[in-house]
């Protein structure tokens, strides 16, 4: 019991005092290993072993594709396309923000890329049109969460690895409906807030301009179609889809939209490398932390606790959702997936939930 207290207690203390989540996970795993009489080499081995997974190759490639699209004018075309669809509605710009995030999530799979590209366009535009700045920022950040759910999502790749070989393709296909439902729900909320606050409607551009915008937008949206059709038809795997998305993003930026120059490659690659390093370091430290929990049989204890509370599977799933809601307040998605999947997956499977359904629940 003392080692479990060292693991969980040190992690909780470091989170409270503001140490970054990745370092908190790694240090607490290291301290608990010492308390259990192990050497530090075992933790280093677990961190390194977590990186030796072929499906993880999709993560840097999807991140690179998102960076290329963010700088290559894809986000602007998607904003324009969403504008002609829903701009004339009350609160049109807020709804455009939600719909564009749905589109961009379907080609980049990155909430960070969505916020950085869409936010720089939509927030100043919304503020200029009379929207409250806090509301504009809130809509941008909230709608960007669709990038985690709507494929391609590198967080789904992480979950597939941790869950023991769940099909990434099945996760991708299962993510579309919840992601679209989330986007529609956010749009409805924005609509009623706009009615209450009397936010303006936008004028639809002339027909000729609408046709041009639609053609440009279709090229951008084809990226999502290529990925989902390719995976569903078995043409390529999710990892291969990430490489295809990079090539198509470069094709859009350099050939179709012509907003990228060769000098832009270095900043794009540097940004992608930094983001990838952060994500993989998080995965490594979280994997070591999760391994220590498994070694200490914490997942078995948690499963026994939940099943001892009630045999009602709906109540068990409700308790799991409440726990995920609480943990999501203090942890990012990637480390949360690596830590809770080994602990909660046996619980939800005992309650009748499939591995794919639980993966989508984690993304939400």
Secondary structure, DSSP 8 states (H G I E B T S, - for coil): -HHHHHHHHHHHHHHHTT--HHHHHHHHHHHHHHHTT--THHHHHHHHHHH--GGGHHHHHHHHHHHHHHHTTHHHHHHHHHHHHHTTSTTHHHHHHHHHHHHHHHHH--HHHHHHHHHHHHHHHHHHTT--HHHHHHHHHHHHTHHHHSSS-HHHHHHHHHTTS--HHHHHHHHHHHHHHHHHHHHHHHHHHHHHHT--------HHHHHHHHHHHHHHHHHHHHHHHHHHTTSS-HHHHHHHHHHHHHHIIIIIS----TTHHHHHHHHHHHHHHHHHHHHHHHHHHHHHHHHTTHHHHHHHHHHHH-S-HHHHHHHHHHHHHHHHTTS-HHHHHHHHHHHHHHHHHHTT--HHHHHHHHH-
